[in-house]
Amino acid sequence: MARNQFPNFGGGNMQQLMRQAQKMQEQLTKAQEELDAKEYEAASGGGMVTCKVNGKREVVSLTIKPEAVDPDDVEMLQDLVMAAVNEALRTGEKNREETMNRLAPGGMGGLL
């Protein structure tokens, strides 16, 4: 088999491709670290319940105003907490997707 049967895959081009892949990997790793460190906050019930999550999808803080606590309506408080937590998580996930899609258009074939 001839060595230069595929001239576009010569050593120089392959090295350049590998450097580009390494650079992209470094950018993705840095972006992942930055996303993990970010915090997202959301509120429900007109600010009665506030939740803050980080980019690792962990609840960092949860604040409930005393007037939101009604012993006769615990279900409402539970709903407010779930709404605030879910909205904060959705905000973080949307930011994560947008950031990663900017770095790797097309999602790298579903790898991200």
Backbone as XML, in Angstrom:
<?xml version="1.0"?>
<chain id="A" units="angstrom">
  <residue number="1" name="MET">
    <atom name="N" x="0.851" y="-1.174" z="0.000"/>
    <atom name="CA" x="0.000" y="0.000" z="0.000"/>
    <atom name="C" x="0.896" y="1.236" z="0.000"/>
  </residue>
  <residue number="2" name="ALA">
    <atom name="N" x="0.583" y="2.198" z="-0.837"/>
    <atom name="CA" x="1.390" y="3.410" z="-0.944"/>
    <atom name="C" x="1.211" y="4.281" z="0.298"/>
  </residue>
  <residue number="3" name="ARG">
    <atom name="N" x="2.283" y="4.954" z="0.708"/>
    <atom name="CA" x="2.265" y="5.775" z="1.920"/>
    <atom name="C" x="1.365" y="6.985" z="1.802"/>
  </residue>
  <residue number="4" name="ASN">
    <atom name="N" x="1.352" y="7.631" z="0.670"/>
    <atom name="CA" x="0.579" y="8.853" z="0.512"/>
    <atom name="C" x="-0.721" y="8.620" z="-0.238"/>
  </residue>
  <residue number="5" name="GLN">
    <atom name="N" x="-1.333" y="7.494" z="0.018"/>
    <atom name="CA" x="-2.607" y="7.199" z="-0.632"/>
    <atom name="C" x="-3.668" y="8.205" z="-0.178"/>
  </residue>
  <residue number="6" name="PHE">
    <atom name="N" x="-3.545" y="8.686" z="1.052"/>
    <atom name="CA" x="-4.474" y="9.679" z="1.572"/>
    <atom name="C" x="-3.679" y="10.925" z="1.937"/>
  </residue>
  <residue number="7" name="PRO">
    <atom name="N" x="-3.400" y="11.790" z="0.969"/>
    <atom name="CA" x="-2.511" y="12.927" z="1.200"/>
    <atom name="C" x="-3.028" y="13.902" z="2.260"/>
  </residue>
  <residue number="8" name="ASN">
    <atom name="N" x="-4.324" y="14.009" z="2.461"/>
    <atom name="CA" x="-4.857" y="14.941" z="3.456"/>
    <atom name="C" x="-4.685" y="14.437" z="4.885"/>
  </residue>
  <residue number="9" name="PHE">
    <atom name="N" x="-4.207" y="13.228" z="5.043"/>
    <atom name="CA" x="-4.001" y="12.668" z="6.371"/>
    <atom name="C" x="-2.513" y="12.483" z="6.645"/>
  </residue>
  <residue number="10" name="GLY">
    <atom name="N" x="-1.719" y="13.379" z="6.116"/>
    <atom name="CA" x="-0.278" y="13.315" z="6.329"/>
    <atom name="C" x="0.059" y="13.633" z="7.775"/>
  </residue>
  <residue number="11" name="GLY">
    <atom name="N" x="1.278" y="13.400" z="8.159"/>
    <atom name="CA" x="1.718" y="13.598" z="9.537"/>
    <atom name="C" x="1.461" y="14.998" z="10.050"/>
  </residue>
  <residue number="12" name="GLY">
    <atom name="N" x="1.730" y="16.021" z="9.238"/>
    <atom name="CA" x="1.541" y="17.407" z="9.673"/>
    <atom name="C" x="0.088" y="17.716" z="9.962"/>
  </residue>
  <residue number="13" name="ASN">
    <atom name="N" x="-0.800" y="17.275" z="9.079"/>
    <atom name="CA" x="-2.223" y="17.530" z="9.273"/>
    <atom name="C" x="-2.759" y="16.767" z="10.481"/>
  </residue>
  <residue number="14" name="MET">
    <atom name="N" x="-2.273" y="15.574" z="10.692"/>
    <atom name="CA" x="-2.723" y="14.773" z="11.823"/>
    <atom name="C" x="-2.261" y="15.426" z="13.134"/>
  </residue>
  <residue number="15" name="GLN">
    <atom name="N" x="-1.041" y="15.945" z="13.148"/>
    <atom name="CA" x="-0.546" y="16.622" z="14.352"/>
    <atom name="C" x="-1.362" y="17.875" z="14.638"/>
  </residue>
  <residue number="16" name="GLN">
    <atom name="N" x="-1.699" y="18.600" z="13.590"/>
    <atom name="CA" x="-2.511" y="19.802" z="13.764"/>
    <atom name="C" x="-3.893" y="19.422" z="14.297"/>
  </residue>
  <residue number="17" name="LEU">
    <atom name="N" x="-4.462" y="18.376" z="13.759"/>
    <atom name="CA" x="-5.767" y="17.903" z="14.215"/>
    <atom name="C" x="-5.704" y="17.495" z="15.681"/>
  </residue>
  <residue number="18" name="MET">
    <atom name="N" x="-4.645" y="16.830" z="16.078"/>
    <atom name="CA" x="-4.482" y="16.412" z="17.475"/>
    <atom name="C" x="-4.333" y="17.633" z="18.394"/>
  </residue>
  <residue number="19" name="ARG">
    <atom name="N" x="-3.599" y="18.649" z="17.952"/>
    <atom name="CA" x="-3.456" y="19.868" z="18.750"/>
    <atom name="C" x="-4.805" y="20.564" z="18.917"/>
  </residue>
  <residue number="20" name="GLN">
    <atom name="N" x="-5.569" y="20.608" z="17.832"/>
    <atom name="CA" x="-6.892" y="21.228" z="17.904"/>
    <atom name="C" x="-7.802" y="20.450" z="18.855"/>
  </residue>
  <residue number="21" name="ALA">
    <atom name="N" x="-7.751" y="19.140" z="18.789"/>
    <atom name="CA" x="-8.564" y="18.314" z="19.674"/>
    <atom name="C" x="-8.153" y="18.519" z="21.132"/>
  </residue>
  <residue number="22" name="GLN">
    <atom name="N" x="-6.855" y="18.616" z="21.376"/>
    <atom name="CA" x="-6.363" y="18.830" z="22.736"/>
    <atom name="C" x="-6.806" y="20.202" z="23.245"/>
  </residue>
  <residue number="23" name="LYS">
    <atom name="N" x="-6.733" y="21.215" z="22.382"/>
    <atom name="CA" x="-7.150" y="22.559" z="22.766"/>
    <atom name="C" x="-8.643" y="22.576" z="23.092"/>
  </residue>
  <residue number="24" name="MET">
    <atom name="N" x="-9.443" y="21.905" z="22.279"/>
    <atom name="CA" x="-10.875" y="21.842" z="22.529"/>
    <atom name="C" x="-11.153" y="21.133" z="23.854"/>
  </residue>
  <residue number="25" name="GLN">
    <atom name="N" x="-10.433" y="20.062" z="24.119"/>
    <atom name="CA" x="-10.608" y="19.333" z="25.377"/>
    <atom name="C" x="-10.273" y="20.232" z="26.564"/>
  </residue>
  <residue number="26" name="GLU">
    <atom name="N" x="-9.221" y="21.019" z="26.452"/>
    <atom name="CA" x="-8.845" y="21.939" z="27.524"/>
    <atom name="C" x="-9.930" y="23.000" z="27.731"/>
  </residue>
  <residue number="27" name="GLN">
    <atom name="N" x="-10.487" y="23.514" z="26.636"/>
    <atom name="CA" x="-11.552" y="24.507" z="26.727"/>
    <atom name="C" x="-12.796" y="23.902" z="27.382"/>
  </residue>
  <residue number="28" name="LEU">
    <atom name="N" x="-13.126" y="22.683" z="27.002"/>
    <atom name="CA" x="-14.290" y="22.016" z="27.585"/>
    <atom name="C" x="-14.092" y="21.759" z="29.073"/>
  </residue>
  <residue number="29" name="THR">
    <atom name="N" x="-12.902" y="21.354" z="29.464"/>
    <atom name="CA" x="-12.607" y="21.100" z="30.870"/>
    <atom name="C" x="-12.713" y="22.394" z="31.678"/>
  </residue>
  <residue number="30" name="LYS">
    <atom name="N" x="-12.151" y="23.475" z="31.141"/>
    <atom name="CA" x="-12.221" y="24.773" z="31.822"/>
    <atom name="C" x="-13.672" y="25.234" z="31.941"/>
  </residue>
  <residue number="31" name="ALA">
    <atom name="N" x="-14.438" y="25.085" z="30.874"/>
    <atom name="CA" x="-15.843" y="25.488" z="30.900"/>
    <atom name="C" x="-16.617" y="24.667" z="31.925"/>
  </residue>
  <residue number="32" name="GLN">
    <atom name="N" x="-16.336" y="23.378" z="31.998"/>
    <atom name="CA" x="-17.006" y="22.500" z="32.965"/>
    <atom name="C" x="-16.715" y="22.964" z="34.388"/>
  </residue>
  <residue number="33" name="GLU">
    <atom name="N" x="-15.467" y="23.298" z="34.670"/>
    <atom name="CA" x="-15.090" y="23.775" z="36.002"/>
    <atom name="C" x="-15.795" y="25.086" z="36.327"/>
  </residue>
  <residue number="34" name="GLU">
    <atom name="N" x="-15.855" y="25.988" z="35.356"/>
    <atom name="CA" x="-16.529" y="27.268" z="35.568"/>
    <atom name="C" x="-18.020" y="27.068" z="35.785"/>
  </residue>
  <residue number="35" name="LEU">
    <atom name="N" x="-18.630" y="26.173" z="35.014"/>
    <atom name="CA" x="-20.056" y="25.895" z="35.173"/>
    <atom name="C" x="-20.351" y="25.273" z="36.535"/>
  </residue>
  <residue number="36" name="ASP">
    <atom name="N" x="-19.489" y="24.376" z="36.990"/>
    <atom name="CA" x="-19.685" y="23.738" z="38.296"/>
    <atom name="C" x="-19.637" y="24.766" z="39.425"/>
  </residue>
  <residue number="37" name="ALA">
    <atom name="N" x="-18.843" y="25.832" z="39.258"/>
    <atom name="CA" x="-18.681" y="26.839" z="40.301"/>
    <atom name="C" x="-19.800" y="27.880" z="40.311"/>
  </residue>
  <residue number="38" name="LYS">
    <atom name="N" x="-20.547" y="28.006" z="39.219"/>
    <atom name="CA" x="-21.609" y="29.009" z="39.143"/>
    <atom name="C" x="-22.756" y="28.657" z="40.079"/>
  </residue>
  <residue number="39" name="GLU">
    <atom name="N" x="-23.490" y="29.699" z="40.478"/>
    <atom name="CA" x="-24.679" y="29.502" z="41.298"/>
    <atom name="C" x="-25.876" y="30.132" z="40.603"/>
  </residue>
  <residue number="40" name="TYR">
    <atom name="N" x="-27.025" y="29.499" z="40.770"/>
    <atom name="CA" x="-28.266" y="29.937" z="40.147"/>
    <atom name="C" x="-29.327" y="30.035" z="41.229"/>
  </residue>
  <residue number="41" name="GLU">
    <atom name="N" x="-30.097" y="31.109" z="41.191"/>
    <atom name="CA" x="-31.100" y="31.338" z="42.222"/>
    <atom name="C" x="-32.468" y="31.502" z="41.580"/>
  </residue>
  <residue number="42" name="ALA">
    <atom name="N" x="-33.479" y="30.975" z="42.257"/>
    <atom name="CA" x="-34.854" y="31.127" z="41.798"/>
    <atom name="C" x="-35.748" y="31.239" z="43.020"/>
  </residue>
  <residue number="43" name="ALA">
    <atom name="N" x="-36.887" y="31.893" z="42.822"/>
    <atom name="CA" x="-37.830" y="32.080" z="43.918"/>
    <atom name="C" x="-39.220" y="31.657" z="43.456"/>
  </residue>
  <residue number="44" name="SER">
    <atom name="N" x="-40.063" y="31.365" z="44.433"/>
    <atom name="CA" x="-41.459" y="31.049" z="44.141"/>
    <atom name="C" x="-42.325" y="31.716" z="45.191"/>
  </residue>
  <residue number="45" name="GLY">
    <atom name="N" x="-43.618" y="31.765" z="44.908"/>
    <atom name="CA" x="-44.549" y="32.391" z="45.855"/>
    <atom name="C" x="-44.246" y="33.854" z="46.083"/>
  </residue>
  <residue number="46" name="GLY">
    <atom name="N" x="-43.831" y="34.547" z="45.044"/>
    <atom name="CA" x="-43.534" y="35.968" z="45.179"/>
    <atom name="C" x="-42.354" y="36.237" z="46.096"/>
  </residue>
  <residue number="47" name="GLY">
    <atom name="N" x="-41.406" y="35.316" z="46.131"/>
    <atom name="CA" x="-40.215" y="35.492" z="46.947"/>
    <atom name="C" x="-40.329" y="34.866" z="48.324"/>
  </residue>
  <residue number="48" name="MET">
    <atom name="N" x="-41.416" y="34.146" z="48.561"/>
    <atom name="CA" x="-41.592" y="33.494" z="49.868"/>
    <atom name="C" x="-40.567" y="32.378" z="50.072"/>
  </residue>
  <residue number="49" name="VAL">
    <atom name="N" x="-40.212" y="31.698" z="48.988"/>
    <atom name="CA" x="-39.218" y="30.624" z="49.043"/>
    <atom name="C" x="-38.163" y="30.926" z="47.993"/>
  </residue>
  <residue number="50" name="THR">
    <atom name="N" x="-36.907" y="30.907" z="48.408"/>
    <atom name="CA" x="-35.795" y="31.147" z="47.494"/>
    <atom name="C" x="-34.825" y="29.983" z="47.589"/>
  </residue>
  <residue number="51" name="CYS">
    <atom name="N" x="-34.384" y="29.502" z="46.429"/>
    <atom name="CA" x="-33.450" y="28.389" z="46.378"/>
    <atom name="C" x="-32.253" y="28.781" z="45.531"/>
  </residue>
  <residue number="52" name="LYS">
    <atom name="N" x="-31.076" y="28.379" z="45.994"/>
    <atom name="CA" x="-29.852" y="28.609" z="45.239"/>
    <atom name="C" x="-29.185" y="27.247" z="45.029"/>
  </residue>
  <residue number="53" name="VAL">
    <atom name="N" x="-28.828" y="26.969" z="43.774"/>
    <atom name="CA" x="-28.138" y="25.722" z="43.437"/>
    <atom name="C" x="-26.829" y="26.064" z="42.748"/>
  </residue>
  <residue number="54" name="ASN">
    <atom name="N" x="-25.894" y="25.110" z="42.757"/>
    <atom name="CA" x="-24.645" y="25.333" z="42.035"/>
    <atom name="C" x="-24.664" y="24.538" z="40.735"/>
  </residue>
  <residue number="55" name="GLY">
    <atom name="N" x="-23.633" y="24.697" z="39.963"/>
    <atom name="CA" x="-23.551" y="24.034" z="38.672"/>
    <atom name="C" x="-23.411" y="22.524" z="38.758"/>
  </residue>
  <residue number="56" name="LYS">
    <atom name="N" x="-23.146" y="22.031" z="39.948"/>
    <atom name="CA" x="-23.071" y="20.582" z="40.154"/>
    <atom name="C" x="-24.452" y="20.004" z="40.468"/>
  </residue>
  <residue number="57" name="ARG">
    <atom name="N" x="-25.465" y="20.877" z="40.375"/>
    <atom name="CA" x="-26.854" y="20.485" z="40.623"/>
    <atom name="C" x="-27.086" y="20.139" z="42.096"/>
  </residue>
  <residue number="58" name="GLU">
    <atom name="N" x="-26.413" y="20.879" z="42.979"/>
    <atom name="CA" x="-26.566" y="20.700" z="44.412"/>
    <atom name="C" x="-27.252" y="21.936" z="44.993"/>
  </residue>
  <residue number="59" name="VAL">
    <atom name="N" x="-28.172" y="21.736" z="45.928"/>
    <atom name="CA" x="-28.807" y="22.856" z="46.597"/>
    <atom name="C" x="-27.785" y="23.459" z="47.557"/>
  </residue>
  <residue number="60" name="VAL">
    <atom name="N" x="-27.525" y="24.758" z="47.388"/>
    <atom name="CA" x="-26.550" y="25.466" z="48.210"/>
    <atom name="C" x="-27.254" y="26.158" z="49.378"/>
  </residue>
  <residue number="61" name="SER">
    <atom name="N" x="-28.424" y="26.736" z="49.095"/>
    <atom name="CA" x="-29.187" y="27.369" z="50.168"/>
    <atom name="C" x="-30.672" y="27.327" z="49.832"/>
  </residue>
  <residue number="62" name="LEU">
    <atom name="N" x="-31.467" y="27.360" z="50.880"/>
    <atom name="CA" x="-32.913" y="27.358" z="50.751"/>
    <atom name="C" x="-33.447" y="28.293" z="51.828"/>
  </residue>
  <residue number="63" name="THR">
    <atom name="N" x="-34.134" y="29.352" z="51.415"/>
    <atom name="CA" x="-34.655" y="30.336" z="52.355"/>
    <atom name="C" x="-36.170" y="30.333" z="52.290"/>
  </residue>
  <residue number="64" name="ILE">
    <atom name="N" x="-36.782" y="30.227" z="53.458"/>
    <atom name="CA" x="-38.240" y="30.241" z="53.552"/>
    <atom name="C" x="-38.624" y="31.360" z="54.506"/>
  </residue>
  <residue number="65" name="LYS">
    <atom name="N" x="-39.401" y="32.311" z="54.019"/>
    <atom name="CA" x="-39.849" y="33.405" z="54.874"/>
    <atom name="C" x="-40.860" y="32.862" z="55.886"/>
  </residue>
  <residue number="66" name="PRO">
    <atom name="N" x="-40.794" y="33.351" z="57.100"/>
    <atom name="CA" x="-41.688" y="32.838" z="58.149"/>
    <atom name="C" x="-43.166" y="32.896" z="57.777"/>
  </residue>
  <residue number="67" name="GLU">
    <atom name="N" x="-43.567" y="33.930" z="57.055"/>
    <atom name="CA" x="-44.990" y="34.050" z="56.697"/>
    <atom name="C" x="-45.438" y="32.978" z="55.691"/>
  </residue>
  <residue number="68" name="ALA">
    <atom name="N" x="-44.477" y="32.253" z="55.101"/>
    <atom name="CA" x="-44.821" y="31.166" z="54.180"/>
    <atom name="C" x="-45.185" y="29.889" z="54.934"/>
  </residue>
  <residue number="69" name="VAL">
    <atom name="N" x="-44.878" y="29.866" z="56.221"/>
    <atom name="CA" x="-45.112" y="28.668" z="57.017"/>
    <atom name="C" x="-46.502" y="28.733" z="57.640"/>
  </residue>
  <residue number="70" name="ASP">
    <atom name="N" x="-47.377" y="27.919" z="57.124"/>
    <atom name="CA" x="-48.732" y="27.798" z="57.644"/>
    <atom name="C" x="-48.933" y="26.340" z="58.032"/>
  </residue>
  <residue number="71" name="PRO">
    <atom name="N" x="-48.987" y="26.059" z="59.337"/>
    <atom name="CA" x="-49.110" y="24.663" z="59.775"/>
    <atom name="C" x="-50.346" y="23.966" z="59.215"/>
  </residue>
  <residue number="72" name="ASP">
    <atom name="N" x="-51.342" y="24.751" z="58.820"/>
    <atom name="CA" x="-52.562" y="24.157" z="58.270"/>
    <atom name="C" x="-52.462" y="23.916" z="56.766"/>
  </residue>
  <residue number="73" name="ASP">
    <atom name="N" x="-51.381" y="24.392" z="56.141"/>
    <atom name="CA" x="-51.236" y="24.218" z="54.689"/>
    <atom name="C" x="-49.780" y="23.881" z="54.348"/>
  </residue>
  <residue number="74" name="VAL">
    <atom name="N" x="-49.298" y="22.776" z="54.866"/>
    <atom name="CA" x="-47.929" y="22.326" z="54.610"/>
    <atom name="C" x="-47.731" y="22.005" z="53.137"/>
  </residue>
  <residue number="75" name="GLU">
    <atom name="N" x="-48.771" y="21.523" z="52.480"/>
    <atom name="CA" x="-48.665" y="21.177" z="51.054"/>
    <atom name="C" x="-48.287" y="22.384" z="50.209"/>
  </residue>
  <residue number="76" name="MET">
    <atom name="N" x="-48.822" y="23.560" z="50.541"/>
    <atom name="CA" x="-48.475" y="24.755" z="49.771"/>
    <atom name="C" x="-46.982" y="25.051" z="49.920"/>
  </residue>
  <residue number="77" name="LEU">
    <atom name="N" x="-46.465" y="24.944" z="51.122"/>
    <atom name="CA" x="-45.040" y="25.196" z="51.348"/>
    <atom name="C" x="-44.192" y="24.186" z="50.577"/>
  </residue>
  <residue number="78" name="GLN">
    <atom name="N" x="-44.601" y="22.943" z="50.588"/>
    <atom name="CA" x="-43.882" y="21.916" z="49.829"/>
    <atom name="C" x="-43.869" y="22.256" z="48.342"/>
  </residue>
  <residue number="79" name="ASP">
    <atom name="N" x="-45.007" y="22.712" z="47.830"/>
    <atom name="CA" x="-45.093" y="23.087" z="46.414"/>
    <atom name="C" x="-44.185" y="24.274" z="46.103"/>
  </residue>
  <residue number="80" name="LEU">
    <atom name="N" x="-44.143" y="25.252" z="47.012"/>
    <atom name="CA" x="-43.285" y="26.419" z="46.797"/>
    <atom name="C" x="-41.815" y="26.018" z="46.787"/>
  </residue>
  <residue number="81" name="VAL">
    <atom name="N" x="-41.437" y="25.125" z="47.695"/>
    <atom name="CA" x="-40.044" y="24.664" z="47.746"/>
    <atom name="C" x="-39.696" y="23.926" z="46.463"/>
  </residue>
  <residue number="82" name="MET">
    <atom name="N" x="-40.543" y="23.006" z="46.047"/>
    <atom name="CA" x="-40.257" y="22.252" z="44.811"/>
    <atom name="C" x="-40.176" y="23.177" z="43.605"/>
  </residue>
  <residue number="83" name="ALA">
    <atom name="N" x="-41.071" y="24.158" z="43.544"/>
    <atom name="CA" x="-41.062" y="25.080" z="42.401"/>
    <atom name="C" x="-39.767" y="25.875" z="42.354"/>
  </residue>
  <residue number="84" name="ALA">
    <atom name="N" x="-39.314" y="26.381" z="43.491"/>
    <atom name="CA" x="-38.080" y="27.171" z="43.524"/>
    <atom name="C" x="-36.870" y="26.307" z="43.176"/>
  </residue>
  <residue number="85" name="VAL">
    <atom name="N" x="-36.799" y="25.113" z="43.750"/>
    <atom name="CA" x="-35.667" y="24.219" z="43.473"/>
    <atom name="C" x="-35.642" y="23.834" z="41.995"/>
  </residue>
  <residue number="86" name="ASN">
    <atom name="N" x="-36.777" y="23.434" z="41.467"/>
    <atom name="CA" x="-36.823" y="23.011" z="40.059"/>
    <atom name="C" x="-36.481" y="24.145" z="39.103"/>
  </residue>
  <residue number="87" name="GLU">
    <atom name="N" x="-36.937" y="25.353" z="39.401"/>
    <atom name="CA" x="-36.625" y="26.488" z="38.522"/>
    <atom name="C" x="-35.136" y="26.815" z="38.566"/>
  </residue>
  <residue number="88" name="ALA">
    <atom name="N" x="-34.540" y="26.764" z="39.750"/>
    <atom name="CA" x="-33.093" y="27.022" z="39.853"/>
    <atom name="C" x="-32.312" y="25.965" z="39.087"/>
  </residue>
  <residue number="89" name="LEU">
    <atom name="N" x="-32.716" y="24.711" z="39.192"/>
    <atom name="CA" x="-32.036" y="23.632" z="38.453"/>
    <atom name="C" x="-32.206" y="23.798" z="36.946"/>
  </residue>
  <residue number="90" name="ARG">
    <atom name="N" x="-33.405" y="24.177" z="36.507"/>
    <atom name="CA" x="-33.634" y="24.398" z="35.067"/>
    <atom name="C" x="-32.764" y="25.535" z="34.543"/>
  </residue>
  <residue number="91" name="THR">
    <atom name="N" x="-32.662" y="26.610" z="35.323"/>
    <atom name="CA" x="-31.829" y="27.748" z="34.911"/>
    <atom name="C" x="-30.374" y="27.318" z="34.750"/>
  </residue>
  <residue number="92" name="GLY">
    <atom name="N" x="-29.877" y="26.567" z="35.720"/>
    <atom name="CA" x="-28.499" y="26.083" z="35.639"/>
    <atom name="C" x="-28.277" y="25.158" z="34.469"/>
  </residue>
  <residue number="93" name="GLU">
    <atom name="N" x="-29.212" y="24.269" z="34.220"/>
    <atom name="CA" x="-29.073" y="23.320" z="33.117"/>
    <atom name="C" x="-29.120" y="24.032" z="31.769"/>
  </residue>
  <residue number="94" name="LYS">
    <atom name="N" x="-29.983" y="25.026" z="31.659"/>
    <atom name="CA" x="-30.060" y="25.797" z="30.405"/>
    <atom name="C" x="-28.735" y="26.511" z="30.142"/>
  </residue>
  <residue number="95" name="ASN">
    <atom name="N" x="-28.162" y="27.110" z="31.175"/>
    <atom name="CA" x="-26.876" y="27.793" z="31.030"/>
    <atom name="C" x="-25.784" y="26.809" z="30.650"/>
  </residue>
  <residue number="96" name="ARG">
    <atom name="N" x="-25.783" y="25.637" z="31.258"/>
    <atom name="CA" x="-24.793" y="24.597" z="30.961"/>
    <atom name="C" x="-24.891" y="24.182" z="29.484"/>
  </residue>
  <residue number="97" name="GLU">
    <atom name="N" x="-26.100" y="23.928" z="29.023"/>
    <atom name="CA" x="-26.287" y="23.504" z="27.628"/>
    <atom name="C" x="-25.843" y="24.583" z="26.655"/>
  </residue>
  <residue number="98" name="GLU">
    <atom name="N" x="-26.217" y="25.833" z="26.932"/>
    <atom name="CA" x="-25.842" y="26.929" z="26.037"/>
    <atom name="C" x="-24.324" y="27.088" z="25.977"/>
  </residue>
  <residue number="99" name="THR">
    <atom name="N" x="-23.679" y="27.003" z="27.122"/>
    <atom name="CA" x="-22.219" y="27.163" z="27.171"/>
    <atom name="C" x="-21.528" y="26.040" z="26.417"/>
  </residue>
  <residue number="100" name="MET">
    <atom name="N" x="-21.921" y="24.818" z="26.664"/>
    <atom name="CA" x="-21.267" y="23.682" z="26.019"/>
    <atom name="C" x="-21.553" y="23.667" z="24.516"/>
  </residue>
  <residue number="101" name="ASN">
    <atom name="N" x="-22.739" y="24.075" z="24.110"/>
    <atom name="CA" x="-23.059" y="24.115" z="22.679"/>
    <atom name="C" x="-22.257" y="25.184" z="21.953"/>
  </residue>
  <residue number="102" name="ARG">
    <atom name="N" x="-21.931" y="26.270" z="22.643"/>
    <atom name="CA" x="-21.083" y="27.304" z="22.028"/>
    <atom name="C" x="-19.676" y="26.765" z="21.806"/>
  </residue>
  <residue number="103" name="LEU">
    <atom name="N" x="-19.198" y="25.956" z="22.735"/>
    <atom name="CA" x="-17.838" y="25.420" z="22.617"/>
    <atom name="C" x="-17.757" y="24.269" z="21.630"/>
  </residue>
  <residue number="104" name="ALA">
    <atom name="N" x="-18.790" y="23.477" z="21.554"/>
    <atom name="CA" x="-18.790" y="22.301" z="20.677"/>
    <atom name="C" x="-20.096" y="22.284" z="19.893"/>
  </residue>
  <residue number="105" name="PRO">
    <atom name="N" x="-20.185" y="23.082" z="18.835"/>
    <atom name="CA" x="-21.427" y="23.147" z="18.050"/>
    <atom name="C" x="-21.890" y="21.753" z="17.616"/>
  </residue>
  <residue number="106" name="GLY">
    <atom name="N" x="-23.170" y="21.571" z="17.711"/>
    <atom name="CA" x="-23.739" y="20.286" z="17.319"/>
    <atom name="C" x="-23.644" y="19.251" z="18.428"/>
  </residue>
  <residue number="107" name="GLY">
    <atom name="N" x="-23.134" y="19.631" z="19.583"/>
    <atom name="CA" x="-23.074" y="18.713" z="20.717"/>
    <atom name="C" x="-22.088" y="17.579" z="20.561"/>
  </residue>
  <residue number="108" name="MET">
    <atom name="N" x="-21.188" y="17.663" z="19.600"/>
    <atom name="CA" x="-20.176" y="16.625" z="19.408"/>
    <atom name="C" x="-20.816" y="15.243" z="19.259"/>
  </residue>
  <residue number="109" name="GLY">
    <atom name="N" x="-21.906" y="15.189" z="18.528"/>
    <atom name="CA" x="-22.543" y="13.903" z="18.277"/>
    <atom name="C" x="-23.113" y="13.274" z="19.528"/>
  </residue>
  <residue number="110" name="GLY">
    <atom name="N" x="-23.564" y="14.115" z="20.479"/>
    <atom name="CA" x="-24.157" y="13.603" z="21.700"/>
    <atom name="C" x="-23.150" y="13.264" z="22.775"/>
  </residue>
  <residue number="111" name="LEU">
    <atom name="N" x="-21.898" y="13.603" z="22.597"/>
    <atom name="CA" x="-20.879" y="13.291" z="23.597"/>
    <atom name="C" x="-20.950" y="14.199" z="24.803"/>
  </residue>
  <residue number="112" name="LEU">
    <atom name="N" x="-21.593" y="15.375" z="24.676"/>
    <atom name="CA" x="-21.645" y="16.322" z="25.786"/>
    <atom name="C" x="-22.967" y="16.231" z="26.491"/>
  </residue>
</chain>
